């Protein structure tokens, strides 16, 4: 099959499947993203296993280099999550986030400490050695809010106090998670593949992160303002969107290459800075069209594709224990942290649930442990399924507090208030 036909099929099938199951999910009262994730599960090794079909996995030549359709999908999915988090940044209410910075810090700390302690204890009880047990718990501390952000956007709650706290806590969680990962790798002598994160590299890693954040916050606003002033003078249509996406990709690259942070953190920061410009509403409208119709569905389908429930055979007890720790650790740890910072019980629950998905951050962390010989292949497969199930559960769980709040009747005093 010609590569152009393969790519066309790659784009058509997942998008149509995602749109169909997304519509079914919406009709049943669930978020659209749940259907898009399930579209990937249908095509995953758990069911149809299209990943191992000859046309899907066979290498083909593009510009003289071998690449598979699966690899092309991965590239588009990576672009999708960057654009999605950039959009979440543009839509962030920064004024409200400043008010919730204390809650974000408290929630992030609770969401790291509790899963780390409980995950290590569960892994040790299952017979894993200390290095492997600590690394397993490190994966459980990860948080990726791309799906949470999409779900909150669909519910119109991204700019709520809970939504702002979740986004802020995720950035802090990313920093804390990298610090924990650095210490775990430094303590394990087998980890030759990432020796740069040894004891001597921890200080450098923290310095890189601090330097990137200082430069991004100090110079970023000027760069963004200058870029959009220049965009107004350029001829053509959708110039503003082009400049906005270029900034998102640039910040994502710098966050990863220079700051040692997740690329989505840089994209989110770029979105926040774009949100201060007069082009905010235009960027939101055009980026939503691109993300919701094309890149977003491909990203969510790609996550579902990675699930292979068949690898759980013989390890169900350990898997269910880790799943309870993964979900309960974030709900209780982040929720309690938010509640102690004087958030309402409902918003604290939303924060705890919103921090549950591990997403691509958890997958990246698990892959580091596997390639560094910190964990056995069977543990790696278990962690991948665990990470993706937490991602699937979050849209469903987030509906609970919002549905309950809609069912609660208004108090008599509120019902008698005059409307202005």
C-alpha positions in Angstrom: 0.0 0.0 0.0 1.3 3.5 -0.9 2.3 5.5 2.1 -0.1 8.4 1.2 -3.0 5.9 1.3 -1.8 4.5 4.6 -1.7 8.0 6.1 -5.1 8.8 4.8 -6.5 5.7 6.4 -4.6 6.5 9.6 -6.4 9.9 9.7 -9.8 8.7 8.6 -10.4 5.6 10.7 -9.4 6.9 14.2 -11.2 10.2 13.7 -14.5 8.6 12.5 -14.3 6.0 15.3 -13.6 8.7 17.9 -16.5 10.9 16.6 -18.9 8.0 16.6 -18.1 6.7 20.1 -17.7 10.3 21.4 -21.3 11.0 20.3 -22.5 7.8 21.9 -20.7 8.7 25.1 -22.4 12.2 25.1 -25.8 10.6 24.5 -25.3 8.4 27.6 -24.4 11.4 29.7 -20.6 11.0 29.8 -17.8 13.3 28.5 -17.0 13.0 24.8 -13.3 12.3 25.6 -14.4 9.0 27.2 -15.7 7.8 23.9 -12.6 8.9 22.2 -10.5 7.0 24.6 -12.7 3.9 24.2 -12.2 4.2 20.4 -8.5 3.5 21.1 -9.3 0.6 23.4 -11.5 -1.0 20.7 -8.5 -0.9 18.3 -6.0 -1.9 21.0 -4.4 -5.3 21.6 -7.1 -5.9 24.2 -9.7 -6.3 21.4 -8.9 -5.8 17.6 -5.2 -5.4 18.0 -4.7 -3.2 14.9 -1.3 -2.2 16.1 0.0 -5.6 14.9 -1.7 -5.6 11.5 0.9 -5.8 8.8 -0.2 -2.6 7.1 -0.1 -0.7 10.4 3.2 -1.8 11.8 5.2 -2.5 8.6 8.0 0.1 8.0 7.7 2.2 4.9 10.1 4.7 3.4 9.4 8.4 3.8 12.0 10.7 2.4 14.4 7.8 2.5 13.9 7.0 6.2 11.9 4.0 7.5 8.7 4.9 9.4 5.5 3.0 10.3 1.9 4.3 10.3 1.9 3.6 14.1 4.9 5.9 14.4 3.1 8.6 12.4 0.1 8.3 14.7 2.4 8.8 17.7 3.8 12.0 16.3 0.3 13.4 15.6 -0.8 12.3 19.1 2.2 14.2 20.7 1.3 17.3 18.7 -2.3 16.8 19.9 -1.4 16.9 23.6 0.8 19.9 23.2 -2.0 21.9 21.4 -4.5 20.7 24.0 -2.4 22.0 26.9 -1.7 25.2 25.1 -5.4 25.7 24.7 -5.9 25.0 28.4 -3.3 27.7 29.2 -5.0 30.3 26.9 -8.3 29.6 28.7 -6.9 29.8 32.2 -8.1 32.5 34.4 -4.8 33.8 35.8 -6.4 36.1 38.3 -8.3 33.2 39.8 -5.2 31.0 39.7 -3.3 33.5 41.7 -6.0 33.2 44.4 -5.7 29.4 44.4 -1.9 29.1 44.4 -1.9 28.0 48.1 -4.5 25.4 47.4 -2.5 24.2 44.3 0.7 23.8 46.4 -1.1 22.0 49.2 -2.9 19.7 46.8 0.3 18.8 44.8 2.2 18.0 48.0 -0.6 15.7 49.3 -0.8 14.1 45.9 2.9 13.2 45.9 3.4 12.1 49.5 0.5 9.8 49.9 0.9 7.8 46.6 4.6 7.6 47.2 4.3 6.1 50.7 1.3 3.8 50.0 2.6 2.7 46.6 6.0 1.7 48.1 4.3 -0.3 50.9 2.0 -2.1 48.4 4.9 -3.0 46.1 7.1 -4.2 49.0 4.2 -6.4 50.2 4.0 -7.9 46.7 7.6 -9.0 46.9 9.4 -6.3 44.9 12.8 -5.1 46.1 13.2 -1.6 47.5 14.5 0.1 44.3 11.7 -1.4 42.1 9.1 -0.7 44.8 10.1 2.9 45.1 10.1 3.4 41.4 6.6 1.9 41.1 5.4 4.4 43.6 7.2 7.2 41.7 5.1 6.4 38.7 2.0 6.7 40.9 3.0 10.3 41.9 2.8 11.4 38.3 -0.1 13.6 37.1 -1.2 14.5 33.6 -4.2 16.8 33.4 -4.6 16.9 29.6 -7.8 14.7 29.9 -9.0 16.5 33.0 -8.5 19.9 31.2 -10.5 18.6 28.2 -13.3 17.3 30.4 -13.5 20.5 32.4 -13.6 22.5 29.2 -16.5 20.4 28.0 -18.3 21.0 31.3 -17.5 24.7 31.3 -15.6 24.4 34.6 -12.0 25.0 33.5 -12.0 28.6 34.9 -13.6 27.5 38.2 -11.6 27.6 41.4 -11.2 23.8 41.3 -10.1 23.9 37.6 -7.5 26.6 38.3 -6.3 24.7 41.3 -5.9 21.5 39.3 -3.9 23.2 36.6 -1.6 24.9 39.0 -1.2 21.8 41.1 -0.3 19.8 38.0 2.6 22.2 37.2 3.9 21.9 40.8 3.4 18.1 40.7 5.5 17.9 37.5 8.4 19.6 39.4 8.0 17.5 42.5 7.7 14.3 40.4 11.0 15.0 38.5 12.8 15.6 41.8 11.5 12.3 43.2 12.5 10.5 40.0 16.0 12.1 40.1 16.6 10.8 43.6 15.2 7.3 42.8 17.5 7.0 39.8 20.5 8.4 41.8 20.0 5.7 44.4 20.0 2.8 41.9 23.4 1.8 40.6 21.9 -0.3 37.7 20.5 2.9 36.1 23.3 3.5 33.7 21.0 4.8 30.9 20.2 7.9 33.0 23.4 8.4 34.8 23.1 12.2 34.2 20.4 12.2 36.9 22.8 10.9 39.6 23.6 12.8 42.8 25.8 15.2 40.9 23.0 15.8 38.3 20.2 16.5 40.8 21.5 20.0 41.5 22.0 20.7 37.8 18.5 19.4 37.0 16.9 21.7 39.6 19.0 24.6 38.3 17.9 24.0 34.8 14.2 24.0 35.8 14.6 27.1 37.8 16.5 28.9 35.0 13.9 28.0 32.5 11.0 29.2 34.6 12.8 32.4 35.4 13.6 33.1 31.8 10.1 32.1 30.6 8.3 34.2 33.2 10.7 37.1 32.8 11.2 37.3 29.0 8.2 35.3 27.9 5.6 38.0 28.1 7.8 40.4 26.0 8.5 37.7 23.4 4.8 36.9 23.1 3.7 40.5 22.9 6.3 41.2 20.2 5.3 38.2 18.2 1.6 39.2 18.1 2.5 42.8 17.2 4.4 41.5 14.2 1.5 39.1 13.4 -0.8 42.0 12.8 1.5 43.3 10.0 1.7 40.0 8.2 -0.6 39.3 5.2 -2.8 36.2 5.0 -5.5 34.4 6.9 -5.2 32.7 10.3 -1.8 34.4 10.9 -2.6 34.8 14.6 -3.2 31.0 15.0 0.1 30.3 13.2 2.0 32.5 15.5 0.3 31.1 18.6 1.1 27.6 17.6 4.7 28.5 16.9 5.0 29.9 20.4 3.4 26.8 21.9 5.8 24.5 20.1 8.8 26.7 21.0 8.0 26.9 24.7 7.3 23.1 24.7 10.7 22.5 23.2 12.5 24.8 25.6 10.8 23.3 28.6 11.9 19.8 27.6 15.4 20.5 26.1 16.5 23.3 28.5 14.4 23.0 31.6 14.3 19.2 31.9 10.5 19.5 32.3 7.6 17.9 30.4 7.0 19.6 27.1 3.3 20.1 27.9 4.3 22.3 30.8 6.0 24.7 28.4 3.0 24.6 26.1 0.7 25.4 29.0 2.9 28.3 30.0 2.9 29.7 26.5 -0.9 29.5 26.5 -1.1 31.4 29.8 1.1 34.2 28.3 -1.0 34.3 25.1 -4.1 34.7 27.3 -2.8 38.2 28.3 -2.8 39.4 24.7 -5.8 41.0 22.9 -5.8 38.0 20.6 -6.9 35.7 23.3 -10.5 35.1 22.1 -9.4 34.6 18.5 -6.7 32.1 19.5 -9.2 30.2 21.6 -11.8 29.9 18.8 -9.3 28.8 16.2 -7.3 26.5 18.4 -10.5 24.8 19.6 -11.4 24.0 16.0 -8.0 22.4 15.4 -7.8 20.5 18.6 -11.4 19.2 19.0 -11.8 18.1 15.3 -8.4 16.7 14.5 -5.4 16.5 16.9 -7.4 16.0 20.1 -9.2 12.8 18.9 -6.0 11.4 17.6 -4.3 11.9 20.9 -7.1 10.3 22.9 -7.3 7.4 20.5 -3.6 6.9 20.8 -3.8 6.6 24.6 -6.5 3.9 24.3 -4.4 2.0 21.7 -1.7 1.4 24.3 -4.0 -0.6 26.6 -3.4 -4.4 26.7 -5.5 -5.9 29.5 -4.2 -9.3 28.5 -0.9 -8.6 30.3 -2.7 -8.6 33.7 -3.1 -12.4 33.8 -1.7 -13.8 37.1 -1.1 -10.3 38.6 -4.7 -9.2 39.3 -4.3 -8.8 43.1 -1.2 -6.7 42.8 -2.8 -4.7 40.0 -6.0 -4.0 41.9 -4.0 -3.0 45.0 -2.0 -0.5 42.9 -5.1 0.8 41.2 -6.7 1.5 44.6 -3.5 3.3 45.7 -3.3 5.2 42.4 -6.9 6.5 42.6 -7.3 6.8 46.3 -3.8 8.3 46.8 -4.7 11.3 44.5 -8.3 11.7 45.6 -7.4 11.6 49.3 -4.0 13.3 49.1 -4.8 16.1 46.7 -8.4 16.5 48.0 -7.2 16.7 51.6 -4.5 19.1 50.7 -7.1 21.3 48.9 -9.5 21.0 51.9 -6.9 22.0 54.4 -6.3 25.2 52.3 -10.0 26.1 53.0 -11.5 24.9 49.7 -15.1 23.6 49.9 -15.6 19.9 50.2 -17.1 19.7 46.7 -14.2 21.6 45.1 -11.7 19.5 47.1 -13.2 16.4 45.7 -13.0 17.7 42.2 -9.4 18.6 42.7 -8.6 15.1 44.0 -10.4 13.4 41.1 -8.9 15.8 38.5 -5.3 14.8 39.6 -6.0 11.1 39.2 -4.9 10.6 35.5 -1.3 9.7 34.9 -1.5 10.0 31.1 1.6 10.5 29.0 3.6 11.7 32.1 3.1 8.4 33.8 3.9 6.5 30.6 7.1 8.5 30.1 8.1 7.8 33.7 7.4 4.1 33.4 9.4 4.0 30.2 12.4 5.6 31.9 12.3 2.9 34.6 12.1 0.1 32.0 14.9 1.4 29.8 17.1 2.0 32.9 16.5 -1.6 34.2 14.8 -0.3 37.3 11.7 -2.5 36.7 11.1 -5.9 35.1 9.2 -6.1 31.8 6.1 -7.6 33.5 6.0 -4.7 36.0 6.3 -2.2 33.1 3.4 -3.7 31.3 1.3 -3.6 34.5 2.2 0.0 35.0 1.2 1.0 31.5 -2.2 -0.6 31.9 -2.6 1.1 35.3 -1.6 4.5 33.9 -4.1 4.2 31.1 -7.0 2.9 33.3 -6.6 5.9 35.6 -6.9 8.1 32.5 -10.0 6.3 31.4 -11.6 6.6 34.9 -11.2 10.3 35.4 -13.8 11.6 32.9 -16.4 9.3 34.5 -15.5 10.2 38.1 -15.5 13.9 37.4 -19.1 13.7 36.4 -20.1 12.7 39.9 -19.6 16.0 41.9 -21.0 18.1 39.0 -24.1 15.9 38.7 -24.7 16.0 42.4 -24.4 19.8 42.5 -27.0 20.1 39.8 -29.4 17.8 41.6 -29.2 19.7 44.9 -32.2 22.0 45.4 -31.6 25.7 46.0 -32.1 26.9 49.5 -35.3 28.9 50.3 -33.2 32.0 50.9 -31.6 31.7 47.5 -34.9 31.0 45.8 -36.5 34.3 47.1 -33.6 36.6 46.1 -34.7 39.1 43.4 -33.0 39.0 40.0 -31.2 42.0 38.8 
